[in-house]
Amino acid sequence: MGKFSTLLRATGLAVTVAMPVKAQESDTVMATVNGTDITLGHMIALKKRLPDQYQQLEDSVLFEGILEQLIQQTALAQEIEKDTTRSIELARENEMRAFMAGEMLAKVGTADISEEEIQAAYDKQFENFEPEPEFNASHILVETEEEAAALKEEIEGGADFAEVAKEKSSGPSGPEGGSLGWFGKGQMVPEFEAAVIALEEGQISDPVQTQFGWHLVKLNESRPTNAPELEAVRDEIERTLRSEAVEQAITDITESAEVTRAEVEIDPATIQNEDLIEN
């Protein structure tokens, strides 16, 4: 509809309509532009399609702004109607066709989805779920293999891994005692991941080299992943179901339509010839 700042600005086009307080019908005329009525229903329909940020405006601001916008649009539309070209007529038909198609798909895409449908989709999506391990590990990062080996000896001699990490590790997790929290396969560089997988809980690795330097890795815990709870993926499932419903509607409605393609030879390059619709 254009910038809403234009819609809301106070200009000479703004109209204050005196009418009885009880006049609340959708066909109540709010303004007339060169014989064309603008009704309360037109205003409500326009308001319904405003972006969310404008829906929060005060009713009085919306009311006057929307009425002004419709007056402007009506006047402008009437003016172009005086000199409507074939190009404009065809574009208007296309816009109406696209609008109505969009309304049909919006109807399908916002239809209620039953709990049974959601549950069935969830069960299908995760019926073959195979748990994979997750790891909780800590590490100490230093520049050389010799440093890492020396720190391992220190820890094996009784030093606390977390305290050594706080003091010696150059990695961002050092101040947290080297803790990396929980992570799954594919979240760490391959060399680091391989070292973690090879460890038993509580075990500390030999020095491991990665692109970041040399690590000592400690596996704190491991556990299998579980399929997510339904509530955690409900929104995603609903989006998928709605998308599938829209795609199915497009297919079903199109296939059920009686479509006849004209048997006429047209050079595809003709679609570039805008002169054909300019007169």
C-alpha positions in Angstrom: 0.0 0.0 0.0 3.0 2.3 0.1 4.7 3.9 3.1 2.4 4.0 6.1 3.9 7.4 7.0 2.1 8.7 3.9 -1.0 6.9 4.9 -1.1 8.5 8.4 0.0 12.0 7.7 -2.7 14.7 8.2 -3.5 16.3 4.8 -6.4 18.1 3.2 -7.6 14.7 1.9 -8.5 13.5 5.4 -12.3 13.4 5.9 -14.2 13.5 9.1 -17.6 11.8 8.5 -20.5 12.7 10.8 -22.7 9.7 11.3 -24.8 8.2 14.1 -22.9 6.3 16.7 -25.0 3.2 16.1 -24.0 3.0 12.4 -21.8 -0.1 12.6 -22.7 -2.0 9.4 -19.9 -3.0 7.0 -21.6 -1.2 4.1 -21.8 2.1 6.0 -20.4 4.7 3.6 -17.4 6.6 5.1 -16.5 8.7 2.1 -17.4 9.1 -1.6 -14.8 10.0 -4.2 -16.3 11.1 -7.6 -19.3 8.8 -7.0 -17.4 5.8 -5.7 -18.2 4.8 -2.1 -15.6 3.8 0.5 -17.3 1.8 3.2 -16.4 0.7 6.7 -16.0 -2.8 5.3 -13.3 -1.5 2.9 -11.5 0.0 5.8 -11.7 -3.1 8.0 -10.4 -5.2 5.1 -7.4 -2.9 4.6 -6.7 -2.9 8.3 -6.7 -6.7 8.4 -3.8 -6.8 5.9 -1.6 -4.2 7.5 1.9 -5.3 8.8 2.0 -6.2 12.5 3.8 -3.0 13.5 0.9 -0.9 12.3 -1.8 -3.1 13.9 -0.6 -1.8 17.3 -1.4 1.8 16.5 -4.3 3.5 18.3 -7.6 3.0 16.7 -8.1 6.7 16.1 -4.8 6.9 14.2 -5.6 3.8 12.1 -9.1 4.9 11.4 -8.1 8.3 9.9 -5.0 7.0 8.2 -6.8 4.1 6.5 -9.6 6.3 5.3 -7.1 8.8 3.9 -5.3 6.0 2.1 -8.4 4.6 0.6 -9.4 8.1 -0.6 -6.0 8.5 -2.2 -6.1 5.1 -3.8 -9.6 5.6 -5.2 -8.8 9.1 -6.7 -5.6 7.8 -8.3 -7.3 4.7 -9.6 -10.1 6.8 -11.1 -7.5 9.0 -12.8 -5.6 6.1 -14.5 -9.0 4.6 -15.6 -9.3 7.7 -17.9 -6.3 6.4 -19.9 -6.2 2.7 -19.2 -3.9 0.8 -21.6 -4.1 -2.8 -22.6 -0.9 -3.4 -20.5 -2.7 -2.1 -17.4 -5.8 -4.2 -18.1 -3.7 -7.3 -18.4 -1.7 -6.6 -15.4 -4.8 -6.0 -13.4 -6.2 -9.3 -14.4 -3.0 -11.0 -13.4 -3.0 -9.2 -10.0 -6.6 -10.3 -9.4 -5.8 -13.8 -10.4 -2.7 -13.9 -8.1 -4.7 -12.3 -5.2 -7.5 -14.9 -5.4 -5.0 -17.8 -5.7 -3.2 -16.4 -2.7 -6.5 -16.3 -0.8 -7.2 -19.9 -1.7 -3.8 -21.0 -0.5 -4.0 -19.0 2.7 -7.3 -20.7 3.4 -5.7 -24.1 3.0 -2.5 -23.1 4.9 -4.3 -21.7 7.9 -6.9 -24.5 8.3 -7.0 -26.3 11.6 -4.6 -29.2 12.1 -5.9 -31.9 14.4 -3.8 -33.3 17.3 -4.1 -36.7 15.6 -2.4 -35.4 12.5 0.4 -33.8 14.5 1.0 -37.0 16.5 1.0 -39.1 13.3 3.5 -36.8 11.6 5.7 -36.9 14.7 5.5 -40.7 15.0 6.4 -41.0 11.3 9.3 -38.6 11.5 11.0 -40.3 14.4 9.9 -43.9 14.0 13.4 -44.9 12.8 15.3 -42.6 15.2 18.6 -44.0 16.1 20.3 -42.5 19.2 23.8 -41.1 18.7 26.2 -40.3 21.5 26.7 -36.9 23.0 29.8 -35.9 24.9 30.6 -33.6 27.7 34.3 -32.8 27.6 36.9 -30.4 28.8 40.2 -29.5 27.2 43.4 -27.6 27.7 44.9 -25.8 24.7 48.6 -24.9 24.4 51.0 -24.1 21.6 53.3 -27.1 21.6 53.2 -30.8 22.1 55.9 -30.6 24.8 53.7 -28.2 26.8 50.7 -30.5 26.5 52.8 -33.5 27.6 54.2 -31.7 30.5 50.7 -30.6 31.7 49.4 -34.2 31.4 52.2 -35.4 33.7 51.3 -32.7 36.1 47.7 -33.7 36.1 48.6 -37.4 36.5 50.7 -36.4 39.4 47.6 -35.0 41.2 47.0 -31.6 39.8 43.3 -30.7 39.1 42.5 -30.6 35.4 40.1 -27.7 35.7 42.6 -25.6 37.7 45.4 -26.3 35.2 43.0 -25.3 32.4 42.2 -22.0 34.2 45.9 -21.3 34.6 47.5 -22.7 31.4 44.9 -23.0 28.6 44.9 -20.4 25.9 41.5 -21.4 24.7 38.3 -19.4 25.4 37.1 -22.1 27.7 40.1 -21.8 30.0 38.5 -19.5 32.5 35.7 -22.1 32.8 38.1 -24.9 33.6 38.3 -26.0 30.0 34.6 -27.1 30.0 33.1 -27.4 26.5 29.7 -28.6 27.7 27.7 -31.1 25.7 28.2 -31.6 22.0 27.5 -34.2 19.3 29.3 -35.7 16.4 30.2 -33.2 13.7 30.4 -30.3 16.1 34.2 -30.4 16.7 37.1 -30.6 14.3 37.8 -34.2 13.2 41.0 -34.7 15.2 39.4 -33.5 18.4 36.2 -35.5 17.9 38.3 -38.7 17.3 40.2 -38.2 20.5 36.9 -37.7 22.5 35.3 -40.8 21.0 38.3 -42.9 21.9 38.2 -41.9 25.6 36.5 -43.6 28.6 34.7 -41.3 31.0 37.2 -39.6 33.3 40.1 -40.4 31.0 42.5 -37.8 29.7 44.0 -38.0 26.2 47.5 -37.8 25.0 48.4 -34.5 23.3 46.1 -34.0 20.3 47.0 -31.6 17.5 44.4 -29.6 15.6 44.5 -26.4 13.6 44.2 -24.4 16.9 47.2 -26.0 18.6 47.8 -28.9 21.0 45.0 -30.2 23.3 44.7 -32.3 26.3 41.1 -33.7 26.3 39.1 -35.0 29.2 35.9 -36.9 28.7 33.6 -36.0 31.6 30.4 -37.9 30.5 28.7 -39.4 27.5 25.1 -40.2 26.8 22.9 -41.3 24.0 20.7 -38.7 22.4 16.9 -39.1 22.6 14.3 -38.2 20.0 13.0 -34.7 20.8 9.7 -34.4 22.7 6.7 -33.6 20.6 6.3 -30.1 22.1 9.9 -29.3 21.1 9.1 -29.9 17.4 5.4 -29.1 17.3 5.8 -25.8 15.5 8.1 -27.3 12.9 5.7 -30.2 12.3 2.8 -27.8 12.0 4.7 -25.8 9.4 5.6 -28.9 7.5 2.0 -30.1 7.5 0.7 -26.7 6.3 3.3 -26.6 3.6 2.4 -30.1 2.4 -1.3 -29.2 2.5 -0.7 -26.2 0.3 1.4 -28.2 -2.2 -1.3 -30.9 -2.3 -4.0 -28.3 -2.9 -2.1 -26.8 -5.8 -1.8 -30.3 -7.3 -5.3 -31.4 -6.7 -7.1 -28.3 -7.8 -5.0 -27.9 -10.9 -5.4 -31.5 -11.9 -9.1 -31.4 -11.4 -9.5 -28.2 -13.5 -10.5 -28.6 -17.2 -7.4 -27.2 -18.9 -7.1 -26.9 -22.7 -3.7 -25.8 -24.0 -4.0 -24.1 -27.4 -2.3 -25.9 -30.2 -0.7 -22.9 -31.7 3.0 -22.3 -32.5 4.5 -19.3 -30.8 8.1 -18.3 -30.8 9.1 -18.2 -27.1 11.0 -15.0 -27.8 7.7 -13.3 -28.3 7.3 -13.0 -24.6 9.9 -10.3 -24.7 7.9 -8.2 -27.1 6.2 -5.7 -24.8 5.0 -3.6 -27.8 2.2 -6.1 -28.3 0.4 -4.9 -25.1 1.3 -1.2 -25.1 -1.5 -0.1 -27.4 
